[in-house]
Amino acid sequence: MKMTPAEVISASTINAAHAVGRAKNVGSLEVGKQADVVIFDAPNYAFLQYNFGVNLVETVIKKGKVVVRGGCLCV
């Protein structure tokens, strides 16, 4: 789609939240918003686009709680 790595991240986070009418609650890291975060095992954000299909997920935080740690689901 000829998008830069920064454009891809923006399109899949805050722009996606706006598209479904949820940008007041999700889509970016701001005080008062739901704490949904994915932390990747990557040296920088551009690395993600060039390693598409590779699971680089290290940690997932959903609603402020860690649900994946070290790439493994927390139960």
NULO-34269 format. One record per residue (C-alpha): residue number from 1; residue in three letters; x negated, y, z negated. Coordinates in Angstrom, 3 decimals, m for minus. Each point is the difference from the previous one (the first is absolute). Example, Ala and Ser with C-alpha at 12.3 -4.5 7.8 and 13.67 -1.06 7.14 Angstrom:
! NULO-34269
(1; "Ala"; (m12.300; m4.500; m7.800));
(2; "Ser"; (m1.370; 3.440; 0.660));
//
This chain:
! NULO-34269
(1; "Met"; (0.000; 0.000; 0.000));
(2; "Lys"; (m3.107; 2.188; 0.116));
(3; "Met"; (0.398; 1.143; m3.614));
(4; "Thr"; (m2.879; 0.911; m2.266));
(5; "Pro"; (m0.391; m1.927; m3.287));
(6; "Ala"; (1.278; 3.051; m1.901));
(7; "Glu"; (3.081; 0.217; 2.250));
(8; "Val"; (0.754; m3.692; m0.565));
(9; "Ile"; (m0.132; 0.406; m3.790));
(10; "Ser"; (2.190; 3.095; 0.112));
(11; "Ala"; (2.507; m1.696; 2.315));
(12; "Ser"; (0.252; m3.055; m2.239));
(13; "Thr"; (0.312; 1.891; m3.295));
(14; "Ile"; (1.498; 3.475; m0.316));
(15; "Asn"; (1.437; 0.164; 3.534));
(16; "Ala"; (1.666; m3.397; m0.460));
(17; "Ala"; (1.470; 1.149; m3.318));
(18; "His"; (1.418; 3.108; 1.694));
(19; "Ala"; (1.468; m2.156; 2.781));
(20; "Val"; (2.064; m1.995; m2.491));
(21; "Gly"; (0.858; 2.959; m2.229));
(22; "Arg"; (m2.136; m1.077; m2.975));
(23; "Ala"; (m2.877; 2.511; 0.120));
(24; "Lys"; (1.065; 1.562; m3.317));
(25; "Asn"; (m0.762; m3.290; m1.766));
(26; "Val"; (m2.628; m1.866; 2.046));
(27; "Gly"; (m2.513; 0.423; 2.826));
(28; "Ser"; (m2.739; 1.969; m1.732));
(29; "Leu"; (m1.843; 0.154; m3.307));
(30; "Glu"; (1.571; 2.852; m1.934));
(31; "Val"; (1.150; 0.634; m3.550));
(32; "Gly"; (3.590; m1.159; m0.384));
(33; "Lys"; (m0.063; m2.457; 2.890));
(34; "Gln"; (0.136; m3.784; m0.291));
(35; "Ala"; (m3.540; m1.326; m0.468));
(36; "Asp"; (m0.353; m2.354; 2.985));
(37; "Val"; (m3.652; m0.444; 0.986));
(38; "Val"; (m2.047; m2.492; 2.013));
(39; "Ile"; (m3.755; m0.059; m0.600));
(40; "Phe"; (m2.020; m1.600; 2.774));
(41; "Asp"; (m3.439; m1.617; m0.061));
(42; "Ala"; (m1.316; 2.328; 2.700));
(43; "Pro"; (m2.759; 2.612; 0.142));
(44; "Asn"; (2.366; 2.659; 1.400));
(45; "Tyr"; (3.483; 0.455; 1.460));
(46; "Ala"; (m1.181; m0.305; 3.619));
(47; "Phe"; (m1.220; m3.536; m0.743));
(48; "Leu"; (3.627; m1.176; m0.344));
(49; "Gln"; (0.946; 0.800; 3.579));
(50; "Tyr"; (m2.967; m1.852; 1.442));
(51; "Asn"; (0.617; m3.120; m2.113));
(52; "Phe"; (3.691; m0.413; 0.761));
(53; "Gly"; (1.229; m3.481; m0.915));
(54; "Val"; (m2.600; m0.476; m2.742));
(55; "Asn"; (1.342; m0.026; m3.556));
(56; "Leu"; (m2.005; 2.720; m1.738));
(57; "Val"; (2.454; 0.473; m2.887));
(58; "Glu"; (m1.771; 0.184; m3.361));
(59; "Thr"; (2.708; 1.449; m2.274));
(60; "Val"; (3.694; 0.860; 0.358));
(61; "Ile"; (1.829; 2.241; m2.456));
(62; "Lys"; (3.802; 0.075; 0.278));
(63; "Lys"; (2.018; 2.406; m2.139));
(64; "Gly"; (m3.102; 0.553; m2.128));
(65; "Lys"; (m0.626; m3.688; m0.741));
(66; "Val"; (m2.834; m2.091; 1.460));
(67; "Val"; (1.526; m2.845; 2.021));
(68; "Val"; (m3.112; m1.123; 1.907));
(69; "Arg"; (m3.481; m0.019; m1.518));
(70; "Gly"; (m3.108; m1.292; 1.754));
(71; "Gly"; (2.129; m0.924; 2.996));
(72; "Cys"; (2.130; m2.392; m2.107));
(73; "Leu"; (3.607; 0.420; m1.044));
(74; "Cys"; (0.370; 0.737; m3.725));
(75; "Val"; (2.684; m2.089; m1.698));
//
